[in-house]
Amino acid sequence: RIAVAEHNSLRQALQKVSRVTASTMHIGRISIWMFLPHRQAIRCEYLYQPDQPNAFEGTLLHSQHFTHYFKALQLTQTVPVADTSDPAILQEFLECYMKPLHITAMLDAPIYRGNQVIGIVCHEQVSATGASREWQAQDTQLAAFTASTVARLYEEAAKQQAELMLSAHQSHAQTLDRIASIGHMAAGAAHDFKNILQGILTYAEMISYAAANNLEVQQLVTKQIQ
């Protein structure tokens, strides 16, 4: 039922989805990361962490520092980063990300557009005491569903933005049409006025010619022409 609409922005929709998912999974943080155009890095576009303001949106993770993780994103539906069966991925995040933020487990679900991964929804277990978390099948399913919902919301936001741009373009085009119409009217009026003025000047020259010996008429004609 959560959707991007006129009175519900993308950010508001993401907040609602994150709040429901975090409450259901009993986790402290949800972050949404999107690939940059060159696909060599991901950036945190949205962060839901009501009880821990220690991180911020805009953080970048580069593939050269997280090689195993970036490969895993292309191969699996969900990535349990705190799974000890894959120590390479765990080690990449442990010192630089998980320990400083008291994250004891992460479950990441790729965001798909078609068959391409465009981002990740990161579900993070936060515990100051270091309590671990073993992800269950229902956690994985919910993480995947949340990621598909996020993908839908981004598509809705893109469609809404395109419609707004089209509306603005149409409004601008209508304004240009009105200006062009006014310009045509002004040009027509100027042309008609020029014809009238030319007739007046022609008659003034005829009068001046006919009254060549009358200085008073000559001065009056010259004054009116000027």
C-alpha positions as CSV (number, residue, x, y, z in Angstrom):
1,R,0.0,0.0,0.0
2,I,3.0,2.3,0.3
3,A,3.5,4.3,-2.9
4,V,5.1,7.5,-4.2
5,A,2.3,10.0,-4.8
6,E,1.6,13.7,-4.9
7,H,1.5,14.0,-1.1
8,N,4.0,11.2,-0.4
9,S,7.5,11.8,-1.6
10,L,10.1,9.1,-2.3
11,R,11.8,9.8,0.9
12,Q,8.6,9.6,2.9
13,A,7.7,6.3,1.2
14,L,11.2,4.9,2.0
15,Q,10.9,5.9,5.6
16,K,7.6,4.1,5.9
17,V,8.9,0.9,4.3
18,S,12.1,1.1,6.5
19,R,10.1,1.6,9.7
20,V,7.8,-1.4,9.0
21,T,10.8,-3.7,8.0
22,A,13.0,-2.6,10.9
23,S,10.1,-3.2,13.3
24,T,9.3,-6.6,11.9
25,M,12.9,-7.8,11.8
26,H,13.9,-6.1,15.1
27,I,16.9,-4.3,13.7
28,G,18.3,-0.9,14.3
29,R,19.3,0.3,10.8
30,I,18.3,0.1,7.2
31,S,20.3,1.8,4.5
32,I,19.7,2.1,0.8
33,W,22.8,2.2,-1.5
34,M,22.7,2.8,-5.2
35,F,25.4,2.1,-7.8
36,L,27.1,5.1,-9.3
37,P,27.1,5.3,-13.2
38,H,30.5,3.6,-13.5
39,R,29.4,0.9,-11.1
40,Q,32.7,0.9,-9.3
41,A,31.1,2.4,-6.1
42,I,27.8,2.5,-4.2
43,R,26.5,5.6,-2.4
44,C,24.2,5.6,0.6
45,E,21.1,7.4,-0.7
46,Y,18.9,6.9,2.4
47,L,19.5,5.9,6.0
48,Y,17.0,4.8,8.6
49,Q,18.5,4.8,12.1
50,P,16.2,6.3,14.7
51,D,18.3,5.3,17.7
52,Q,21.9,5.8,16.3
53,P,22.9,9.0,14.4
54,N,26.5,8.0,14.0
55,A,26.5,7.6,10.3
56,F,25.2,9.8,7.5
57,E,23.9,9.6,4.0
58,G,26.3,10.1,1.1
59,T,28.9,7.6,2.3
60,L,30.7,5.9,-0.6
61,L,31.9,2.3,-0.8
62,H,34.4,1.6,-3.6
63,S,34.7,-1.8,-5.2
64,Q,38.5,-1.8,-4.9
65,H,38.1,-1.9,-1.1
66,F,35.3,-4.4,-1.0
67,T,36.0,-6.7,-3.9
68,H,34.4,-9.9,-2.5
69,Y,31.3,-8.0,-1.5
70,F,30.8,-6.4,-4.9
71,K,31.2,-9.8,-6.6
72,A,28.7,-11.3,-4.2
73,L,26.1,-8.6,-5.1
74,Q,26.2,-9.8,-8.7
75,L,25.7,-13.5,-7.8
76,T,23.1,-13.8,-5.0
77,Q,19.7,-12.6,-4.1
78,T,20.7,-11.7,-0.6
79,V,24.2,-11.3,1.0
80,P,24.5,-12.2,4.7
81,V,27.6,-10.1,5.4
82,A,28.1,-11.4,9.0
83,D,28.0,-15.0,7.9
84,T,31.2,-16.6,9.2
85,S,31.1,-19.1,6.3
86,D,32.4,-16.2,4.1
87,P,35.2,-14.7,6.2
88,A,36.4,-12.6,3.2
89,I,33.3,-10.5,3.0
90,L,33.1,-10.3,6.8
91,Q,36.7,-9.1,7.1
92,E,36.2,-6.3,4.5
93,F,33.5,-4.7,6.6
94,L,34.5,-5.6,10.2
95,E,37.1,-2.9,11.1
96,C,36.0,0.0,8.9
97,Y,32.2,-0.3,9.1
98,M,30.7,-2.9,11.5
99,K,32.8,-2.3,14.7
100,P,32.6,1.6,14.7
101,L,28.8,1.5,14.2
102,H,28.3,-1.5,16.6
103,I,26.8,-3.5,13.8
104,T,26.9,-7.2,14.6
105,A,25.2,-8.6,11.5
106,M,24.1,-7.4,8.1
107,L,21.7,-8.9,5.5
108,D,21.9,-7.1,2.2
109,A,19.3,-7.6,-0.6
110,P,20.1,-6.3,-4.1
111,I,17.7,-3.8,-5.8
112,Y,17.0,-4.9,-9.3
113,R,15.9,-3.0,-12.4
114,G,15.1,-5.7,-14.9
115,N,18.0,-8.2,-14.6
116,Q,20.6,-5.6,-13.4
117,V,21.5,-4.8,-9.8
118,I,21.2,-1.1,-9.4
119,G,21.6,-0.9,-5.6
120,I,21.3,-2.6,-2.2
121,V,19.0,-2.5,0.8
122,C,21.2,-3.1,3.8
123,H,19.4,-4.5,6.9
124,E,21.7,-4.1,10.0
125,Q,21.6,-5.6,13.4
126,V,22.9,-3.0,15.9
127,S,24.0,-4.1,19.4
128,A,26.3,-2.2,21.8
129,T,26.9,-5.5,23.7
130,G,28.0,-7.3,20.5
131,A,25.1,-9.7,20.4
132,S,25.2,-11.7,17.2
133,R,22.3,-12.6,14.8
134,E,21.7,-15.7,12.8
135,W,19.5,-14.8,9.9
136,Q,16.5,-17.0,9.3
137,A,14.7,-17.9,6.1
138,Q,11.9,-15.4,6.8
139,D,14.5,-12.7,7.3
140,T,15.9,-13.4,3.9
141,Q,12.5,-13.4,2.3
142,L,11.5,-10.1,4.0
143,A,14.8,-8.5,3.0
144,A,14.2,-9.5,-0.6
145,F,10.7,-8.3,-0.6
146,T,11.8,-5.0,1.0
147,A,14.3,-4.5,-1.8
148,S,11.7,-5.2,-4.5
149,T,9.4,-2.7,-2.9
150,V,12.2,-0.1,-2.8
151,A,12.8,-0.8,-6.5
152,R,9.2,-0.2,-7.2
153,L,9.2,3.1,-5.3
154,Y,12.2,4.4,-7.2
155,E,10.4,3.5,-10.5
156,E,7.3,5.4,-9.3
157,A,9.5,8.4,-8.3
158,A,11.2,8.4,-11.7
159,K,7.8,8.2,-13.5
160,Q,6.5,11.0,-11.3
161,Q,9.5,13.1,-12.1
162,A,9.2,12.4,-15.8
163,E,5.5,13.5,-15.7
164,L,6.4,16.7,-13.9
165,M,9.1,17.5,-16.5
166,L,6.7,16.7,-19.4
167,S,4.0,19.0,-17.8
168,A,6.6,21.8,-17.3
169,H,7.7,21.3,-20.9
170,Q,4.2,21.5,-22.2
171,S,3.5,24.6,-20.2
172,H,6.7,26.2,-21.5
173,A,5.7,25.3,-25.1
174,Q,2.3,26.8,-24.6
175,T,3.9,30.0,-23.3
176,L,6.1,30.1,-26.3
177,D,3.1,29.6,-28.6
178,R,1.3,32.5,-26.9
179,I,4.4,34.8,-27.3
180,A,4.7,33.8,-30.9
181,S,1.1,34.6,-31.5
182,I,1.5,38.0,-29.9
183,G,4.6,38.6,-32.0
184,H,2.7,37.7,-35.2
185,M,-0.1,40.1,-34.2
186,A,2.3,42.8,-33.5
187,A,4.1,42.3,-36.8
188,G,0.8,42.4,-38.7
189,A,-0.2,45.6,-36.9
190,A,3.2,47.2,-37.7
191,H,2.8,46.2,-41.3
192,D,-0.6,47.7,-41.6
193,F,0.5,50.9,-39.8
194,K,3.5,51.1,-42.2
195,N,1.1,51.0,-45.2
196,I,-1.1,53.7,-43.7
197,L,1.9,55.8,-42.9
198,Q,3.3,55.4,-46.4
199,G,0.0,56.6,-47.8
200,I,0.1,59.7,-45.6
201,L,3.7,60.5,-46.6
202,T,2.8,60.0,-50.3
203,Y,-0.2,62.5,-50.0
204,A,2.1,64.9,-48.1
205,E,4.6,64.8,-50.9
206,M,1.9,65.5,-53.5
207,I,0.6,68.4,-51.4
208,S,4.1,69.8,-51.1
209,Y,4.7,69.4,-54.8
210,A,1.4,71.1,-55.7
211,A,2.1,74.0,-53.4
212,A,5.7,74.5,-54.4
213,N,5.3,78.3,-54.5
214,N,3.4,78.6,-51.2
215,L,6.0,78.8,-48.4
216,E,3.4,78.6,-45.7
217,V,2.0,75.3,-47.0
218,Q,5.5,73.9,-47.5
219,Q,6.4,74.6,-43.8
220,L,3.1,73.1,-42.6
221,V,3.7,69.9,-44.7
222,T,7.3,69.6,-43.5
223,K,6.2,70.1,-39.9
224,Q,3.5,67.4,-40.1
225,I,5.9,64.9,-41.8
226,Q,8.4,65.4,-39.0
